[in-house]
Amino acid sequence: MVDKNENFDFDDTIDQFRSKYFSEKDNLKSISIRGVNAEVYEQFVNKTKDLDMNVGMAVSKMMKDVVDSIEEGFPQISAKVLRPLNKKPLAVIGHENLTVTKQDLIDAANEISFINIKKLSFAPDVDKETFQQYILKIINCHNIRIPNIFPKLVLLSKLQDCKNIDIYEVD
């Protein structure tokens, strides 16, 4: 039986998730959901296949994440709940000088942490949505140069042990 207070660790692999939540057949239940958009459902099925999951597993994971995250009222649900369980975030570590563009982040197709970079610059084309989608953490970076389009608390939530932050104007 799944403990309601148990939080799922995103570092678990897909196999650990399967064994944790799908090992006991008597815990599984067939259900019908009415009123689901057919086109969205087909897209969802295709995405779960890409993640090496079945629909039941993906829906169970999303429902578990929602149940775990409800504090007051209904939480906002995002695609992040379907992040591949077997795909760990990338880490870029120990560079002298690095400039990151929007295309660099998109090409990585994964969340990224920047660690121990002396001078880390984000190009002006990095927008708020791309930053929030792909930047997981920026840790122990000495000089960070970043466009002024990010909400202060969102930016600070991603920074840890960083020295100098230069926020510049974007045209």
Residue frames as a rotation matrix with the C-alpha (Angstrom) as fourth column:
MET 1
0.585 0.811 0.000 0.00
0.811 -0.585 0.000 0.00
0.000 0.000 -1.000 0.00
VAL 2
-0.223 -0.634 0.741 1.30
0.582 -0.696 -0.420 3.50
0.782 0.337 0.524 -0.82
ASP 3
-0.225 0.052 -0.973 1.80
0.909 -0.347 -0.229 5.77
-0.350 -0.936 0.031 2.20
LYS 4
0.668 0.604 0.435 -0.10
0.723 -0.666 -0.185 9.04
0.178 0.438 -0.881 1.65
ASN 5
0.893 -0.330 -0.305 2.66
-0.115 -0.824 0.555 11.05
-0.435 -0.460 -0.774 3.34
GLU 6
0.099 -0.898 0.429 5.45
0.563 0.406 0.720 9.54
-0.820 0.170 0.546 1.28
ASN 7
0.533 0.006 -0.846 6.93
-0.524 -0.783 -0.336 12.00
-0.665 0.622 -0.414 -1.24
PHE 8
0.840 -0.246 0.484 8.13
0.511 0.661 -0.550 10.69
-0.184 0.709 0.680 -4.57
ASP 9
0.151 -0.885 -0.439 11.81
-0.010 -0.446 0.895 11.39
-0.988 -0.131 -0.077 -5.20
PHE 10
0.844 0.219 -0.490 12.39
-0.439 -0.244 -0.865 12.66
-0.308 0.945 -0.110 -8.74
ASP 11
-0.142 -0.960 -0.243 15.81
-0.985 0.114 0.126 10.99
-0.093 0.258 -0.962 -8.68
ASP 12
-0.010 0.220 0.975 14.11
-0.193 0.957 -0.218 7.59
-0.981 -0.191 0.033 -8.58
THR 13
-0.923 -0.262 -0.283 14.45
-0.334 0.176 0.926 5.72
-0.192 0.949 -0.250 -11.82
ILE 14
-0.156 0.900 -0.408 11.44
-0.900 0.041 0.434 4.51
0.407 0.435 0.803 -13.76
ASP 15
-0.207 0.038 -0.978 12.08
0.063 0.998 0.025 0.98
0.976 -0.056 -0.209 -12.44
GLN 16
-0.942 -0.124 -0.313 12.11
0.317 -0.021 -0.948 2.20
0.111 -0.992 0.059 -8.82
PHE 17
-0.636 0.772 -0.015 8.84
-0.758 -0.628 -0.178 4.06
-0.147 -0.102 0.984 -9.46
ARG 18
-0.044 0.621 -0.782 7.29
-0.615 0.600 0.511 0.94
0.787 0.504 0.356 -10.98
SER 19
-0.423 -0.162 -0.892 8.37
0.395 0.852 -0.343 -1.26
0.816 -0.497 -0.296 -8.08
LYS 20
-0.998 0.019 -0.068 7.29
0.051 -0.467 -0.883 1.31
-0.048 -0.884 0.465 -5.48
TYR 21
-0.516 0.842 -0.160 3.78
-0.674 -0.514 -0.530 1.94
-0.528 -0.166 0.833 -6.84
PHE 22
0.244 0.631 -0.736 2.95
-0.953 0.295 -0.062 -0.91
0.178 0.717 0.674 -9.21
SER 23
-0.756 -0.622 -0.203 4.31
-0.574 0.780 -0.252 -4.05
0.315 -0.074 -0.946 -7.52
GLU 24
-0.785 0.541 0.303 1.05
0.107 0.599 -0.793 -5.09
-0.610 -0.590 -0.528 -5.88
LYS 25
-0.867 0.453 0.207 -1.60
0.265 0.067 0.962 -5.94
0.422 0.889 -0.178 -8.47
ASP 26
-0.098 0.903 -0.419 -4.40
0.978 0.164 0.126 -5.56
0.183 -0.398 -0.899 -5.90
ASN 27
-0.279 -0.048 -0.959 -3.58
0.455 -0.886 -0.088 -1.83
-0.846 -0.461 0.269 -5.60
LEU 28
-0.985 -0.106 -0.136 -4.33
-0.073 -0.460 0.885 -1.26
-0.156 0.881 0.446 -9.27
LYS 29
-0.163 0.986 0.022 -7.82
0.329 0.075 -0.941 -0.29
-0.930 -0.146 -0.337 -10.37
SER 30
-0.689 0.067 0.722 -9.40
0.712 -0.120 0.691 0.06
0.133 0.990 0.035 -13.80
ILE 31
-0.242 0.593 -0.768 -11.21
0.351 -0.684 -0.639 3.38
-0.904 -0.424 -0.043 -14.15
SER 32
-0.050 0.272 0.961 -13.08
0.970 -0.215 0.112 5.37
0.237 0.938 -0.253 -16.79
ILE 33
-0.539 -0.107 -0.835 -12.78
0.378 -0.917 -0.127 9.11
-0.753 -0.384 0.535 -17.12
ARG 34
0.290 0.746 0.599 -15.59
0.930 -0.070 -0.362 10.89
-0.228 0.662 -0.714 -18.95
GLY 35
0.949 0.282 -0.143 -15.22
0.241 -0.938 -0.249 14.09
-0.204 0.202 -0.958 -20.91
VAL 36
0.047 -0.989 -0.140 -11.57
0.214 -0.127 0.969 13.76
-0.976 -0.075 0.206 -21.93
ASN 37
0.524 0.048 -0.851 -10.66
-0.709 -0.528 -0.466 15.56
-0.472 0.848 -0.243 -25.15
ALA 38
0.906 -0.085 0.414 -9.78
0.233 0.918 -0.320 12.83
-0.353 0.386 0.852 -27.69
GLU 39
0.688 -0.681 0.250 -6.95
0.086 -0.265 -0.960 14.79
0.721 0.682 -0.124 -29.34
VAL 40
0.245 -0.582 0.775 -5.35
-0.900 -0.434 -0.042 15.67
0.360 -0.688 -0.630 -25.99
TYR 41
0.665 0.059 0.744 -5.69
-0.469 0.809 0.355 12.05
-0.581 -0.585 0.566 -24.87
GLU 42
0.919 -0.333 0.209 -3.89
0.380 0.614 -0.692 10.79
0.102 0.716 0.691 -27.99
GLN 43
0.398 -0.799 0.450 -1.09
-0.329 -0.582 -0.743 13.32
0.856 0.148 -0.495 -27.45
PHE 44
0.345 -0.201 0.917 -0.85
-0.936 0.005 0.353 12.21
-0.075 -0.979 -0.187 -23.81
VAL 45
0.892 0.016 0.452 -0.64
-0.023 1.000 0.009 8.54
-0.451 -0.019 0.892 -24.83
ASN 46
0.751 -0.634 0.182 2.17
0.313 0.101 -0.944 9.34
0.581 0.766 0.274 -27.28
LYS 47
0.250 -0.664 0.705 4.10
-0.688 -0.634 -0.354 11.36
0.681 -0.396 -0.615 -24.68
THR 48
0.540 -0.037 0.841 3.83
-0.738 0.459 0.495 8.59
-0.404 -0.888 0.220 -22.08
LYS 49
0.942 -0.238 0.235 5.17
0.318 0.856 -0.407 6.09
-0.104 0.458 0.883 -24.62
ASP 50
0.505 -0.787 0.355 8.13
-0.061 -0.443 -0.895 8.44
0.861 0.430 -0.272 -25.26
LEU 51
0.081 -0.426 0.901 8.79
-0.932 -0.353 -0.083 8.35
0.353 -0.833 -0.425 -21.50
ASP 52
-0.621 -0.268 -0.737 8.64
-0.180 0.963 -0.199 4.54
0.763 0.009 -0.647 -21.41
MET 53
-0.848 0.464 0.257 5.48
-0.257 0.064 -0.964 4.68
-0.464 -0.883 0.065 -19.29
ASN 54
-0.593 0.772 0.228 1.93
0.710 0.367 0.602 3.51
0.381 0.519 -0.765 -19.79
VAL 55
-0.222 0.582 0.782 -1.08
-0.083 -0.810 0.580 5.79
0.971 0.064 0.228 -19.33
GLY 56
0.730 0.543 -0.416 -2.01
0.314 0.275 0.909 4.25
0.608 -0.794 0.031 -15.98
MET 57
0.082 -0.797 -0.598 1.47
0.997 0.066 0.049 4.84
0.001 -0.600 0.800 -14.58
ALA 58
-0.726 -0.377 0.576 1.59
0.458 -0.889 -0.005 8.44
0.514 0.260 0.818 -15.84
VAL 59
0.107 0.850 0.515 -1.87
-0.146 -0.499 0.854 9.28
0.983 -0.167 0.071 -14.48
SER 60
0.696 0.106 -0.711 -1.05
0.612 0.431 0.663 7.61
0.376 -0.896 0.235 -11.14
LYS 61
-0.340 -0.902 -0.268 2.15
0.938 -0.302 -0.172 9.64
0.074 -0.310 0.948 -10.86
MET 62
-0.629 0.153 0.763 0.35
0.106 -0.955 0.279 12.89
0.771 0.256 0.584 -11.71
MET 63
0.490 0.869 0.067 -2.41
0.000 -0.076 0.997 12.16
0.872 -0.488 -0.037 -9.20
LYS 64
0.436 -0.423 -0.794 0.17
0.888 0.348 0.301 11.32
0.149 -0.836 0.527 -6.50
ASP 65
-0.659 -0.723 0.206 2.03
0.699 -0.690 -0.188 14.59
0.278 0.020 0.960 -7.22
VAL 66
-0.260 0.656 0.708 -1.21
-0.126 -0.750 0.649 16.57
0.957 0.079 0.278 -6.99
VAL 67
0.715 0.542 -0.441 -2.25
0.316 0.312 0.896 14.87
0.623 -0.780 0.052 -3.74
ASP 68
0.110 -0.778 -0.619 1.22
0.993 0.109 0.039 15.52
0.037 -0.619 0.784 -2.27
SER 69
-0.769 -0.541 0.341 1.21
0.569 -0.822 -0.020 19.17
0.291 0.178 0.940 -3.31
ILE 70
0.158 0.888 0.431 -2.26
0.360 -0.459 0.813 20.24
0.920 0.027 -0.392 -2.18
GLU 71
-0.866 -0.355 -0.352 -1.98
0.464 -0.311 -0.829 22.74
0.185 -0.882 0.434 0.65
GLU 72
-0.400 0.784 -0.475 -4.82
0.063 -0.494 -0.867 25.21
-0.914 -0.377 0.149 0.31
GLY 73
0.458 0.648 -0.609 -7.16
-0.613 -0.266 -0.744 24.66
-0.644 0.714 0.275 -2.60
PHE 74
0.850 -0.070 0.522 -6.26
0.374 0.778 -0.505 23.03
-0.371 0.625 0.687 -5.87
PRO 75
-0.004 -0.950 -0.313 -2.62
0.162 -0.309 0.937 23.31
-0.987 -0.047 0.155 -7.01
GLN 76
0.454 0.002 -0.891 -1.46
-0.832 -0.356 -0.425 24.47
-0.318 0.935 -0.160 -10.39
ILE 77
0.527 -0.248 0.813 -0.64
0.247 0.960 0.132 21.46
-0.813 0.131 0.567 -12.54
SER 78
0.367 -0.479 -0.797 2.21
-0.840 -0.539 -0.063 21.63
-0.399 0.693 -0.601 -15.01
ALA 79
0.770 -0.137 -0.624 3.99
-0.372 0.698 -0.612 19.36
0.519 0.703 0.486 -17.44
LYS 80
-0.198 -0.919 0.341 6.80
-0.864 0.000 -0.503 19.06
0.463 -0.394 -0.794 -14.90
VAL 81
0.181 0.321 0.930 4.89
-0.794 0.606 -0.055 16.23
-0.581 -0.728 0.364 -13.24
LEU 82
0.962 0.190 0.196 5.60
-0.040 0.807 -0.589 14.13
-0.270 0.559 0.784 -16.32
ARG 83
0.300 -0.928 -0.222 9.34
-0.954 -0.290 -0.078 14.78
0.008 0.236 -0.972 -16.34
PRO 84
0.476 -0.121 -0.871 10.95
-0.275 0.920 -0.279 11.52
0.835 0.372 0.405 -17.39
LEU 85
0.924 -0.058 0.378 11.84
-0.359 0.206 0.910 9.50
-0.131 -0.977 0.169 -14.32
ASN 86
0.616 -0.729 0.298 14.88
0.680 0.684 0.266 8.01
-0.398 0.038 0.917 -15.99
LYS 87
0.266 -0.489 0.831 16.22
0.638 -0.557 -0.532 11.37
0.723 0.671 0.164 -17.19
LYS 88
0.278 -0.238 -0.930 18.32
0.886 -0.310 0.344 13.13
-0.370 -0.920 0.125 -14.57
PRO 89
0.966 0.068 -0.249 19.06
0.004 -0.969 -0.247 16.86
-0.258 0.238 -0.936 -14.79
LEU 90
0.462 -0.848 0.260 22.26
0.600 0.083 -0.796 17.91
0.653 0.524 0.547 -16.52
ALA 91
0.780 -0.322 -0.537 25.05
0.321 -0.531 0.785 19.53
-0.537 -0.784 -0.311 -14.53
VAL 92
0.575 -0.665 0.477 27.55
0.332 -0.343 -0.879 21.96
0.748 0.664 0.023 -16.08
ILE 93
0.917 -0.239 -0.319 30.45
0.318 -0.040 0.947 22.14
-0.239 -0.970 0.039 -13.63
GLY 94
0.369 -0.895 -0.249 33.71
0.438 -0.069 0.896 24.02
-0.820 -0.440 0.367 -13.22
HIS 95
0.283 -0.272 0.920 34.09
0.924 -0.180 -0.337 26.37
0.258 0.945 0.200 -16.19
GLU 96
-0.652 -0.636 -0.413 35.93
0.702 -0.713 -0.009 29.67
-0.288 -0.296 0.911 -16.31
ASN 97
-0.655 0.406 -0.637 33.63
-0.461 -0.883 -0.089 31.67
-0.599 0.235 0.766 -18.59
LEU 98
-0.759 0.469 0.452 30.33
0.620 0.731 0.284 30.51
-0.197 0.496 -0.846 -20.04
THR 99
-0.681 0.628 -0.376 27.62
-0.649 -0.756 -0.087 32.30
-0.339 0.185 0.923 -22.03
VAL 100
-0.712 0.538 0.452 24.28
0.500 0.840 -0.213 30.53
-0.494 0.074 -0.866 -22.38
THR 101
-0.842 0.474 -0.256 21.71
-0.527 -0.625 0.576 31.35
0.113 0.620 0.776 -25.09
LYS 102
0.071 0.959 0.273 18.05
-0.858 0.199 -0.474 30.40
-0.509 -0.200 0.837 -25.36
GLN 103
0.540 0.115 -0.834 18.94
-0.701 0.609 -0.370 27.93
0.465 0.785 0.410 -28.13
ASP 104
-0.593 -0.790 -0.157 21.58
-0.502 0.516 -0.694 26.30
0.629 -0.333 -0.702 -25.88
LEU 105
-0.651 0.408 0.640 18.90
-0.606 0.227 -0.762 25.63
-0.456 -0.884 0.100 -23.27
ILE 106
0.440 0.868 -0.231 16.37
-0.824 0.287 -0.488 24.34
-0.357 0.405 0.842 -25.81
ASP 107
0.215 -0.446 -0.869 18.97
-0.683 0.567 -0.460 22.08
0.698 0.693 -0.182 -27.44
ALA 108
-0.789 -0.514 0.338 19.79
-0.586 0.461 -0.666 20.54
0.186 -0.723 -0.665 -24.05
ALA 109
-0.043 0.897 -0.441 16.15
-0.446 0.378 0.812 19.41
0.894 0.231 0.383 -23.81
ASN 110
0.130 0.017 -0.991 16.60
0.743 0.660 0.109 18.88
0.656 -0.751 0.073 -20.09
GLU 111
0.990 0.102 0.096 16.78
0.004 -0.706 0.708 20.74
0.140 -0.700 -0.700 -16.79
ILE 112
0.220 -0.974 0.049 20.28
0.476 0.064 -0.877 22.07
0.851 0.217 0.478 -16.10
SER 113
0.910 -0.129 -0.394 22.24
0.311 -0.414 0.856 23.04
-0.273 -0.901 -0.336 -13.00
PHE 114
0.463 -0.808 0.365 25.27
0.055 -0.385 -0.921 25.31
0.885 0.447 -0.134 -13.32
ILE 115
0.956 -0.163 -0.244 27.85
0.272 0.184 0.945 24.66
-0.109 -0.969 0.220 -10.62
ASN 116
0.307 -0.909 -0.283 31.20
0.393 -0.150 0.907 26.36
-0.867 -0.390 0.312 -9.85
ILE 117
0.340 -0.168 0.925 31.29
0.893 -0.252 -0.374 28.63
0.296 0.953 0.064 -12.90
LYS 118
-0.553 -0.626 -0.551 33.55
0.757 -0.654 -0.016 31.69
-0.350 -0.426 0.835 -12.51
LYS 119
-0.696 0.362 -0.620 31.62
-0.436 -0.899 -0.035 33.89
-0.571 0.246 0.783 -14.97
LEU 120
-0.579 0.628 0.520 28.17
0.739 0.673 0.009 32.73
-0.344 0.390 -0.854 -16.09
SER 121
-0.761 0.319 -0.565 26.28
-0.419 -0.907 0.051 34.95
-0.496 0.275 0.824 -18.56
PHE 122
-0.158 0.787 0.596 22.80
0.694 0.518 -0.499 34.52
-0.702 0.335 -0.628 -19.95
ALA 123
-0.890 -0.173 0.422 22.26
0.449 -0.494 0.745 36.04
0.080 0.852 0.517 -23.40
PRO 124
-0.781 0.596 -0.185 19.48
-0.498 -0.774 -0.391 38.61
-0.377 -0.213 0.902 -23.85
ASP 125
-0.400 0.658 -0.638 17.43
-0.678 0.256 0.689 36.10
0.616 0.709 0.344 -25.86
VAL 126
-0.783 0.151 -0.603 16.86
0.441 0.818 -0.369 33.90
0.438 -0.555 -0.708 -22.78
ASP 127
-0.265 0.784 0.561 13.26
-0.458 -0.615 0.642 34.66
0.848 -0.087 0.522 -21.86
LYS 128
-0.302 0.203 0.931 11.43
-0.952 -0.022 -0.304 34.05
-0.041 -0.979 0.200 -18.59
GLU 129
0.729 0.679 0.081 9.64
-0.671 0.733 -0.111 30.88
-0.135 0.027 0.990 -19.77
THR 130
0.561 -0.601 -0.569 12.81
-0.113 0.626 -0.772 29.25
0.820 0.497 0.283 -21.11
PHE 131
-0.448 -0.741 0.500 14.73
-0.583 -0.182 -0.792 30.14
0.678 -0.646 -0.351 -17.95
GLN 132
-0.071 0.508 0.859 12.04
-0.966 0.178 -0.185 28.70
-0.247 -0.843 0.478 -15.68
GLN 133
0.850 0.467 -0.243 11.68
-0.521 0.808 -0.273 25.55
0.069 0.359 0.931 -17.79
TYR 134
0.662 -0.629 -0.408 15.35
0.134 0.634 -0.761 24.64
0.738 0.449 0.504 -18.13
ILE 135
-0.331 -0.837 0.435 17.33
-0.376 -0.306 -0.875 26.20
0.865 -0.453 -0.214 -15.26
LEU 136
0.426 0.432 -0.795 17.13
0.496 0.623 0.604 24.00
0.757 -0.652 0.051 -12.20
LYS 137
0.828 -0.237 -0.508 19.84
0.415 -0.351 0.839 25.57
-0.377 -0.906 -0.193 -9.98
ILE 138
0.467 -0.787 0.403 22.81
0.028 -0.442 -0.897 27.91
0.884 0.430 -0.184 -10.19
ILE 139
0.962 -0.097 -0.254 25.22
0.271 0.267 0.925 26.96
-0.021 -0.959 0.283 -7.44
ASN 140
0.422 -0.858 -0.291 28.49
0.379 -0.125 0.917 28.54
-0.824 -0.498 0.272 -6.27
CYS 141
0.279 -0.300 0.912 28.97
0.912 -0.215 -0.349 30.73
0.301 0.929 0.214 -9.34
HIS 142
-0.436 -0.611 -0.660 31.17
0.812 -0.583 0.004 33.82
-0.387 -0.535 0.751 -8.80
ASN 143
-0.714 0.184 -0.675 29.84
-0.320 -0.944 0.082 36.30
-0.622 0.275 0.733 -11.38
ILE 144
-0.346 0.700 0.625 26.42
0.829 0.540 -0.147 35.93
-0.440 0.467 -0.767 -12.95
ARG 145
-0.850 0.143 -0.508 25.17
-0.331 -0.894 0.303 38.24
-0.411 0.425 0.807 -15.70
ILE 146
-0.614 0.727 0.307 21.48
0.743 0.664 -0.084 37.91
-0.265 0.177 -0.948 -16.38
PRO 147
-0.629 0.446 0.636 18.71
0.240 -0.667 0.705 39.86
0.739 0.596 0.313 -18.21
ASN 148
-0.955 0.218 0.200 16.36
-0.287 -0.518 -0.806 41.96
-0.072 -0.827 0.557 -16.06
ILE 149
-0.349 0.886 -0.304 13.19
-0.674 -0.012 0.739 40.14
0.651 0.463 0.601 -17.17
PHE 150
-0.340 0.174 -0.924 13.07
0.378 0.925 0.035 37.60
0.861 -0.338 -0.381 -14.34
PRO 151
0.702 0.581 0.412 10.98
-0.203 -0.392 0.898 38.09
0.683 -0.713 -0.157 -11.21
LYS 152
-0.020 -0.815 0.578 13.36
-0.850 -0.291 -0.439 38.63
0.526 -0.500 -0.688 -8.31
LEU 153
0.120 0.104 0.987 12.10
-0.845 0.532 0.046 35.75
-0.521 -0.840 0.152 -6.14
VAL 154
0.984 0.168 0.064 12.07
-0.101 0.808 -0.581 33.28
-0.149 0.565 0.812 -9.03
LEU 155
0.476 -0.877 -0.065 15.67
-0.297 -0.091 -0.951 34.19
0.828 0.472 -0.304 -9.79
LEU 156
-0.168 -0.570 0.804 16.76
-0.946 -0.137 -0.295 34.01
0.279 -0.810 -0.516 -6.15
SER 157
0.589 0.461 0.664 15.05
-0.653 0.756 0.054 30.64
-0.477 -0.466 0.745 -5.70
LYS 158
0.968 -0.239 -0.075 17.40
0.121 0.707 -0.697 29.18
0.220 0.665 0.714 -8.31
LEU 159
0.234 -0.928 0.291 20.59
-0.352 -0.360 -0.864 30.72
0.906 0.100 -0.411 -6.90
GLN 160
0.982 -0.023 -0.189 22.66
0.181 0.413 0.892 29.18
0.057 -0.910 0.410 -4.14
ASP 161
0.429 -0.864 -0.264 25.98
0.449 -0.049 0.892 30.49
-0.784 -0.502 0.367 -2.78
CYS 162
0.326 -0.283 0.902 26.50
0.886 -0.240 -0.396 32.89
0.329 0.929 0.173 -5.67
LYS 163
-0.378 -0.649 -0.660 28.73
0.839 -0.541 0.052 35.97
-0.392 -0.534 0.749 -5.27
ASN 164
-0.685 0.029 -0.728 28.06
-0.165 -0.979 0.116 38.80
-0.709 0.200 0.676 -7.76
ILE 165
-0.119 0.734 0.669 24.82
0.876 0.395 -0.276 39.12
-0.467 0.553 -0.690 -9.72
ASP 166
-0.828 -0.163 -0.536 24.75
-0.103 -0.896 0.431 41.65
-0.551 0.412 0.726 -12.55
ILE 167
0.019 0.911 0.411 21.20
0.749 0.260 -0.610 42.26
-0.663 0.319 -0.677 -13.80
TYR 168
-0.861 -0.427 -0.276 21.31
0.130 -0.710 0.692 44.09
-0.491 0.560 0.667 -17.13
GLU 169
-0.023 0.862 -0.507 18.66
-0.465 -0.458 -0.757 45.88
-0.885 0.219 0.411 -19.21
VAL 170
-0.545 -0.021 0.838 17.25
0.634 0.644 0.428 44.07
-0.549 0.764 -0.338 -22.25
ASP 171
-0.914 0.138 -0.381 16.14
-0.323 -0.817 0.477 46.15
-0.246 0.559 0.792 -25.24
